[in-house]
């Protein structure tokens, strides 16, 4: 049974955060389409960190969200980037507690910020080797982040994961070059050091997202030809290597890994796969021979970006039609789309994070918003 719930509120404040929209009072109408989680969802809050900046990537730890933003002038003399610390203790009223300028700009759809313990790690680029950096900040005082250290990484840093004493950076070097995975020792945050590196094995693969689980790094890679999703063995940080890969249409986007399954969004615009938009699920119980087990077909206008999985539900950011798909993945071999959470017409969600009953979304538009949605779960 499909249910449509419409909310029309009287003042206007729209917020969207990594796959979910929040309206804290708005004259515009927002609708939630279809079942289960979407049926019980309610938008509870939002915040605009800067009226002149886009939002590009974020991460959540505890009661804070850490967000990368840029002024949209990527690669020009006037390019600038910042990161924001937002207090999300009260979902109905997230609050920016600090804004910190960083070196370089942020590439579109970059997944380059992570937080672990008292440190924030982020990657930035400007197109010259000296300013393609992994930067580290101490956020033990969220109101006053302090720069700690940095290290040069290959052009262009498009993805970052941090686990234990190591950071993993994926970089797109160029259309005729091999994209790279570098491993950085961050045991001394003041002096991070590259200890190992490898490549994608195929020139021109534009790496898009990364997640590290245990001894493996899972990477999505796009190209104008046959794109791939790749598994790297990182059990020896000094000698990572490409373990296995699978073709994945034209344009794999965001990914998440939970248990024995890899969740991957695919958006194809190259004939004959025009507007081929799916969430694919792969069994990775044996990473050296992983294989696809299920597919959920999304609306043709979804143009999926990021995905986050919470329990048996996957949330997918639908960029072009400004919505969030809600997908039941309780049976990975037969995932089903429960419906869509409609966002304002030009929200353009790109990244999502989930934390218990809340899903957060950021928008890649000038004056980008962080939004919070209560899914009604436990």
C-alpha positions as CSV (number, residue, x, y, z in Angstrom):
1,X,0.0,0.0,0.0
2,X,1.3,3.4,-1.0
3,X,0.7,6.3,1.3
4,X,1.3,10.0,0.6
5,X,1.8,12.3,3.6
6,X,2.0,16.0,2.9
7,X,3.3,18.6,5.3
8,X,2.7,22.3,4.7
9,X,4.0,24.6,7.4
10,X,3.8,28.3,7.9
11,X,7.2,29.9,8.1
12,X,10.0,28.8,5.8
13,X,13.1,27.0,6.7
14,X,14.1,24.0,4.6
15,X,16.9,21.7,5.6
16,X,18.2,18.6,3.9
17,X,21.0,16.5,5.3
18,X,22.6,13.6,3.5
19,X,19.6,11.9,2.1
20,X,16.8,13.4,4.2
21,X,15.0,16.6,4.2
22,X,14.0,18.6,7.2
23,X,11.6,21.4,7.2
24,X,11.5,23.6,10.3
25,X,8.5,25.6,9.3
26,X,7.9,26.2,5.6
27,X,5.4,27.7,3.3
28,X,6.4,25.2,0.6
29,X,4.9,21.8,0.6
30,X,6.9,18.7,1.2
31,X,5.7,15.2,0.6
32,X,6.6,11.8,1.8
33,X,5.7,9.0,-0.6
34,X,5.2,5.4,0.2
35,X,5.6,2.8,2.8
36,X,7.5,1.7,5.9
37,X,10.1,4.2,7.0
38,X,8.9,6.9,4.6
39,X,5.4,6.5,5.9
40,X,6.4,7.4,9.5
41,X,9.1,10.0,8.7
42,X,8.9,13.5,9.9
43,X,11.2,16.5,9.2
44,X,12.5,18.1,12.3
45,X,15.3,20.6,11.6
46,X,17.9,22.2,9.4
47,X,20.7,24.7,9.2
48,X,22.5,26.7,6.5
49,X,26.2,26.9,7.5
50,X,26.9,29.7,4.9
51,X,24.6,31.5,2.5
52,X,27.4,31.7,-0.1
53,X,28.9,28.2,0.1
54,X,28.0,24.8,-1.3
55,X,28.2,21.7,0.9
56,X,30.4,18.9,-0.5
57,X,30.9,16.2,2.1
58,X,30.4,15.5,5.8
59,X,30.7,13.0,8.7
60,X,29.1,12.6,12.0
61,X,30.5,11.6,15.4
62,X,28.6,11.9,18.7
63,X,26.7,15.1,18.9
64,X,28.5,16.9,16.0
65,X,28.4,16.9,12.2
66,X,31.6,18.0,10.4
67,X,30.9,19.5,7.0
68,X,33.1,20.5,4.0
69,X,32.0,23.5,1.9
70,X,33.3,25.6,-0.9
71,X,32.4,28.8,-2.7
72,X,31.8,27.2,-6.1
73,X,34.8,28.8,-7.8
74,X,36.8,25.5,-8.0
75,X,40.2,25.9,-9.5
76,X,40.0,29.7,-10.0
77,X,42.0,32.3,-8.2
78,X,39.0,33.1,-6.0
79,X,38.3,29.5,-4.9
80,X,38.0,29.0,-1.1
81,X,36.9,26.2,1.2
82,X,35.8,25.8,4.8
83,X,34.7,23.2,7.2
84,X,31.9,23.6,9.7
85,X,31.2,22.0,13.1
86,X,27.5,21.7,13.7
87,X,26.0,20.8,17.1
88,X,23.2,18.2,16.4
89,X,22.4,17.5,20.0
90,X,18.9,18.8,19.4
91,X,17.7,17.5,16.0
92,X,15.1,20.3,15.7
93,X,17.7,23.0,16.0
94,X,21.2,22.1,14.7
95,X,23.6,24.9,15.3
96,X,26.9,25.9,13.7
97,X,29.5,26.3,16.4
98,X,32.6,27.0,14.3
99,X,33.7,27.8,10.8
100,X,37.3,27.1,9.8
101,X,39.0,28.1,6.5
102,X,41.3,25.5,4.9
103,X,43.9,25.4,2.2
104,X,42.6,24.5,-1.3
105,X,39.2,23.9,-2.7
106,X,36.8,20.9,-2.5
107,X,36.1,18.9,-5.6
108,X,32.4,18.4,-6.5
109,X,30.9,15.4,-4.7
110,X,34.1,14.8,-2.8
111,X,33.8,12.4,0.2
112,X,36.8,13.9,1.8
113,X,36.1,14.5,5.5
114,X,36.2,12.0,8.3
115,X,36.3,12.3,12.1
116,X,37.9,9.9,14.6
117,X,38.3,10.7,18.2
118,X,39.5,14.3,18.7
119,X,40.7,14.8,15.1
120,X,39.1,15.8,11.8
121,X,40.8,14.6,8.6
122,X,40.0,16.2,5.3
123,X,41.4,16.3,1.8
124,X,41.5,19.3,-0.5
125,X,42.8,20.1,-4.0
126,X,43.8,23.1,-6.1
127,X,45.4,21.4,-9.1
128,X,49.0,21.8,-8.0
129,X,50.9,19.1,-6.1
130,X,51.9,21.3,-3.1
131,X,48.3,22.0,-2.2
132,X,46.7,18.6,-2.7
133,X,46.6,17.9,1.0
134,X,45.4,15.6,3.7
135,X,44.9,18.0,6.5
136,X,44.3,17.2,10.2
137,X,42.6,19.4,12.8
138,X,42.1,19.0,16.5
139,X,38.4,19.4,17.4
140,X,38.6,18.6,21.1
141,X,37.1,22.1,21.4
142,X,34.4,22.1,18.7
143,X,34.1,25.8,18.9
144,X,37.8,26.4,18.1
145,X,39.3,23.7,15.7
146,X,43.1,23.9,15.6
147,X,45.3,22.9,12.7
148,X,47.7,20.0,13.6
149,X,49.4,18.7,10.5
150,X,49.2,17.8,6.8
151,X,50.8,15.8,4.0
152,X,50.8,16.1,0.3
153,X,48.7,13.5,-1.6
154,X,48.2,12.8,-5.3
155,X,45.9,14.8,-7.5
156,X,42.9,15.0,-7.0
157,X,41.8,13.6,-3.6
158,X,38.2,12.4,-4.1
159,X,37.7,10.1,-1.2
160,X,38.9,9.5,2.3
161,X,38.5,6.9,5.0
162,X,40.1,6.8,8.5
163,X,40.5,3.6,10.5
164,X,42.8,3.3,13.5
165,X,46.3,4.6,12.8
166,X,45.8,4.9,9.1
167,X,44.0,7.2,6.6
168,X,43.2,6.0,3.1
169,X,43.0,8.5,0.3
170,X,41.8,7.8,-3.2
171,X,42.9,10.2,-5.9
172,X,42.0,10.8,-9.6
173,X,45.2,11.7,-11.4
174,X,43.9,12.2,-15.0
175,X,42.2,10.6,-17.9
176,X,45.3,8.8,-19.2
177,X,46.7,8.0,-15.8
178,X,46.1,5.4,-13.1
179,X,44.1,6.6,-10.1
180,X,45.7,5.9,-6.8
181,X,45.0,4.6,-3.3
182,X,47.5,5.9,-0.7
183,X,47.8,4.8,2.9
184,X,48.9,7.5,5.4
185,X,50.2,6.7,8.9
186,X,48.4,9.2,11.2
187,X,49.7,7.8,14.5
188,X,51.4,11.2,14.9
189,X,48.8,13.7,13.7
190,X,51.4,16.5,13.6
191,X,53.4,14.5,11.1
192,X,51.3,12.2,8.9
193,X,53.3,10.1,6.5
194,X,52.5,8.1,3.4
195,X,53.6,4.5,4.0
196,X,52.1,2.7,1.0
197,X,50.3,3.1,-2.3
198,X,48.8,1.3,-5.2
199,X,46.6,2.0,-8.3
200,X,43.4,1.0,-9.9
201,X,45.0,-1.0,-12.6
202,X,43.0,0.8,-15.4
203,X,43.9,4.3,-16.7
204,X,41.2,7.0,-16.4
205,X,39.1,5.4,-13.7
206,X,37.7,8.3,-11.7
207,X,37.5,7.1,-8.2
208,X,34.3,8.3,-6.5
209,X,33.9,6.8,-3.0
210,X,35.7,4.6,-0.5
211,X,34.9,2.7,2.7
212,X,37.3,0.6,4.7
213,X,36.2,-2.5,6.7
214,X,38.7,-4.7,8.4
215,X,41.5,-5.6,5.9
216,X,39.7,-4.3,2.8
217,X,39.0,-1.0,1.1
218,X,36.0,-0.9,-1.1
219,X,36.1,1.7,-3.9
220,X,33.8,2.9,-6.6
221,X,35.4,4.0,-9.9
222,X,33.9,5.8,-12.9
223,X,35.1,6.2,-16.4
224,X,33.9,7.1,-19.9
225,X,34.2,3.5,-20.8
226,X,33.6,0.5,-18.5
227,X,33.6,1.6,-14.9
228,X,34.5,-0.7,-12.1
229,X,34.0,-1.4,-8.4
230,X,37.2,-2.5,-6.7
231,X,38.4,-4.3,-3.6
232,X,41.9,-3.6,-2.2
233,X,43.7,-5.7,0.3
234,X,45.2,-3.3,2.9
235,X,46.2,-5.9,5.5
236,X,49.8,-4.7,5.0
237,X,49.6,-0.9,5.0
238,X,53.0,-0.6,3.4
239,X,52.0,-2.8,0.5
240,X,48.3,-2.5,-0.4
241,X,47.2,-4.1,-3.7
242,X,44.1,-4.5,-5.9
243,X,42.5,-7.8,-5.0
244,X,39.4,-8.0,-7.2
245,X,37.1,-5.9,-9.3
246,X,33.8,-6.1,-11.2
247,X,32.4,-4.0,-14.1
248,X,29.7,-1.7,-13.0
249,X,28.0,0.1,-15.8
250,X,29.1,3.7,-16.6
251,X,29.0,5.5,-13.3
252,X,29.0,4.0,-9.9
253,X,28.5,6.7,-7.3
254,X,28.2,6.3,-3.5
255,X,28.6,3.1,-1.5
256,X,28.1,1.6,1.9
257,X,29.2,-1.7,3.4
258,X,27.3,-3.5,6.1
259,X,28.1,-7.0,7.2
260,X,28.6,-9.3,4.2
261,X,27.0,-6.9,1.7
262,X,28.2,-3.9,-0.4
263,X,25.5,-1.4,-1.4
264,X,26.4,0.6,-4.5
265,X,24.5,3.3,-6.4
266,X,24.7,3.3,-10.2
267,X,23.8,6.2,-12.5
268,X,24.2,5.6,-16.3
269,X,23.9,8.4,-18.8
270,X,25.8,6.7,-21.7
271,X,23.8,5.0,-24.4
272,X,22.3,2.4,-24.4
273,X,21.9,2.7,-20.6
274,X,20.4,6.2,-20.6
275,X,19.0,7.1,-17.1
276,X,19.8,3.6,-15.8
277,X,19.5,4.3,-12.1
278,X,19.9,1.4,-9.6
279,X,21.0,0.4,-6.1
280,X,23.1,-2.8,-6.6
281,X,23.9,-5.2,-3.8
282,X,27.0,-7.4,-3.8
283,X,27.9,-10.4,-1.5
284,X,31.4,-9.7,-0.2
285,X,31.7,-12.6,2.3
286,X,34.7,-13.5,0.2
287,X,36.2,-10.2,-1.1
288,X,38.4,-11.9,-3.6
289,X,35.4,-13.3,-5.5
290,X,32.5,-10.9,-4.6
291,X,29.4,-11.0,-6.8
292,X,26.1,-9.2,-7.3
293,X,23.1,-10.7,-5.6
294,X,20.3,-8.1,-6.0
295,X,19.2,-4.8,-7.7
296,X,16.6,-2.2,-6.9
297,X,15.6,-0.1,-9.9
298,X,15.1,3.5,-8.9
299,X,13.0,6.2,-10.7
300,X,14.5,7.3,-14.0
301,X,14.9,10.9,-12.6
302,X,16.6,9.8,-9.4
303,X,20.2,10.1,-10.6
304,X,21.5,8.4,-7.4
305,X,24.4,9.8,-5.4
306,X,25.2,8.5,-1.9
307,X,23.7,5.6,0.0
308,X,23.5,4.9,3.7
309,X,22.2,1.7,5.3
310,X,20.5,1.6,8.7
311,X,19.3,-1.9,9.8
312,X,17.2,-3.3,6.9
313,X,16.7,0.1,5.2
314,X,18.9,1.8,2.6
315,X,18.5,5.5,2.0
316,X,19.6,6.8,-1.4
317,X,20.2,10.5,-2.3
318,X,18.4,11.2,-5.6
319,X,20.2,14.3,-6.9
320,X,18.2,15.6,-9.9
321,X,14.7,15.2,-8.6
322,X,15.7,16.3,-5.0
323,X,14.4,13.3,-3.1
324,X,15.5,10.4,-1.0
325,X,14.7,6.8,-2.0
326,X,13.8,4.4,0.8
327,X,14.8,0.9,-0.1
328,X,13.9,-2.3,1.9
329,X,17.1,-4.4,1.9
330,X,15.9,-7.0,4.4
331,X,16.3,-9.6,1.6
332,X,19.5,-8.6,-0.3
333,X,18.6,-10.8,-3.2
334,X,15.3,-9.0,-3.7
335,X,15.5,-5.3,-2.5
336,X,12.4,-3.2,-3.0
337,X,11.8,0.5,-3.2
338,X,9.3,1.5,-0.5
339,X,9.0,5.1,-1.8
340,X,10.6,8.5,-1.9
341,X,10.9,11.4,0.5
342,X,10.3,14.5,-1.6
343,X,12.6,17.4,-1.0
344,X,12.3,21.0,-2.3
345,X,12.8,21.3,-6.1
346,X,16.4,22.4,-6.0
347,X,17.7,20.6,-3.0
348,X,20.1,18.3,-4.9
349,X,21.1,16.0,-2.0
350,X,24.5,14.4,-2.5
351,X,25.6,12.8,0.8
352,X,23.7,11.0,3.5
353,X,24.6,9.8,7.0
354,X,22.4,7.8,9.4
355,X,22.5,7.8,13.2
356,X,19.9,5.6,14.9
357,X,16.5,7.0,14.0
358,X,17.8,10.1,12.3
359,X,19.0,10.5,8.7
360,X,21.1,13.5,7.7
361,X,21.5,15.1,4.3
362,X,23.6,17.9,2.7
363,X,22.8,19.8,-0.5
364,X,25.3,20.8,-3.2
365,X,23.9,24.2,-3.9
366,X,24.9,27.7,-2.9
367,X,23.5,28.2,0.6
368,X,23.6,24.4,1.0
369,X,21.7,23.0,4.0
370,X,22.2,20.3,6.5
371,X,18.9,18.7,7.2
372,X,17.7,16.1,9.8
373,X,14.8,13.7,9.4
374,X,13.3,11.6,12.1
375,X,12.5,8.2,10.5
376,X,10.3,7.2,13.5
377,X,12.5,4.2,14.4
378,X,13.8,3.2,17.8
